[in-house]
Amino acid sequence: MKVDQYPHFLFAVLGGESAQDDEGNWIDSETITEFISACREETNGRGAEIQVAGGTFHRFTSLIQLPKGSKMVEVGTSIFVANDQDGSDVRIQGVVLKFDKGQLHNRLWI
């Protein structure tokens, strides 16, 4: 039996910030979904916390393990993890709290 180390798929949701037009009306810009990497999502079932910049602690929803060569994802980026490569079967979504480039793999927390 073969075990897939990274059975899930990480996507970033880019854009989507509101702006005002010349008449003062708020308009949402288009969002773009970008595939980042294969991954493994692990739910935080124990309510553990992580320390982020500035020494603040946050309780995270999920830890997402990524291959070492995966692209860095900026803190504050909206992401989602899907069970399929086309992103239609979403497992979890959130905002990146922390990203860590490790020696053997990368991790991010939402």
Phi, psi and omega per residue, in radians:
M1 nan 2.198 -3.126
K2 -1.617 2.287 3.092
V3 -1.804 2.208 3.131
D4 -1.511 2.037 -3.102
Q5 -1.113 -0.580 -3.118
Y6 -2.220 1.401 -3.044
P7 -1.461 -0.093 -3.073
H8 -1.989 3.105 -3.044
F9 -2.346 2.226 -3.090
L10 -1.744 2.291 3.117
F11 -2.214 2.532 3.007
A12 -1.827 2.514 3.064
V13 -1.878 1.924 -3.026
L14 -1.883 2.605 -3.139
G15 1.465 -2.714 3.073
G16 1.481 0.125 3.108
E17 -1.361 2.481 3.136
S18 -1.380 2.603 3.076
A19 -2.489 2.777 3.116
Q20 -1.721 2.454 3.061
D21 -1.475 -3.085 -3.094
D22 -1.077 -0.397 -3.129
E23 -1.684 0.072 3.107
G24 1.525 0.104 3.121
N25 -1.428 2.418 3.114
W26 -1.402 2.321 -3.132
I27 -2.271 2.253 3.070
D28 -1.426 2.357 3.068
S29 -1.448 2.868 -3.131
E30 -1.228 2.566 3.044
T31 -1.777 2.628 3.104
I32 -2.125 2.307 3.062
T33 -1.712 2.178 -3.104
E34 -2.090 2.216 3.049
F35 -1.222 2.275 3.139
I36 -1.764 -0.950 -3.026
S37 -3.006 2.812 2.873
A38 -1.183 2.691 -3.075
C39 -2.773 3.119 3.003
R40 -2.324 2.043 -3.135
E41 -1.615 2.258 3.120
E42 -2.159 2.034 -3.128
T43 -1.194 2.447 3.111
N44 -1.465 1.440 -3.085
G45 -1.320 -0.285 -3.088
R46 -1.731 -0.064 -3.136
G47 1.311 0.489 -3.140
A48 -1.135 2.773 3.123
E49 -2.112 2.739 3.041
I50 -2.147 2.697 3.058
Q51 -1.687 2.243 3.135
V52 -1.909 -3.134 -3.119
A53 -0.907 2.454 3.132
G54 1.513 0.035 3.091
G55 1.411 0.138 3.128
T56 -1.380 2.487 3.088
F57 -1.799 2.427 3.095
H58 -2.270 2.414 2.981
R59 -1.409 2.178 -3.099
F60 -1.742 2.745 3.141
T61 -1.513 -0.796 -3.103
S62 -2.539 2.606 2.960
L63 -1.803 2.300 -3.129
I64 -2.056 2.056 3.132
Q65 -1.576 2.357 -3.098
L66 -2.258 2.664 3.054
P67 -1.063 2.680 -3.092
K68 -0.921 -0.712 -3.075
G69 -1.442 0.105 -3.074
S70 -1.233 2.699 -3.121
K71 -1.176 2.475 3.087
M72 -1.204 2.468 3.109
V73 -2.031 2.148 -3.075
E74 -1.175 2.519 3.029
V75 -1.018 2.386 -3.126
G76 1.651 -0.152 3.122
T77 -1.266 2.350 3.027
S78 -1.352 2.273 -3.125
I79 -2.360 2.903 2.913
F80 -2.550 2.693 3.101
V81 -2.009 2.319 -3.114
A82 -2.094 2.758 3.070
N83 -1.432 -0.250 -3.101
D84 -2.258 2.744 -3.039
Q85 -1.217 -0.334 3.114
D86 -1.560 -0.057 3.039
G87 1.372 0.269 -3.087
S88 -1.520 -0.415 -3.129
D89 -1.827 1.428 -3.026
V90 -1.320 2.257 3.081
R91 -1.532 -0.803 -3.067
I92 -2.780 2.663 3.061
Q93 -2.426 2.729 -3.130
G94 3.113 -2.889 -3.135
V95 -2.056 2.393 -3.108
V96 -1.158 2.151 3.080
L97 -1.605 -0.588 -3.085
K98 -2.783 2.552 3.057
F99 -2.252 2.370 -3.119
D100 -2.298 2.101 3.043
K101 -1.518 1.911 -3.106
G102 -1.670 3.063 -3.139
Q103 -1.278 -0.617 -3.090
L104 -1.884 -0.419 3.135
H105 -2.822 2.959 3.086
N106 -1.855 2.724 3.116
R107 -2.407 2.609 2.963
L108 -2.462 2.671 -3.095
W109 -2.104 2.432 3.047
I110 -2.159 nan nan
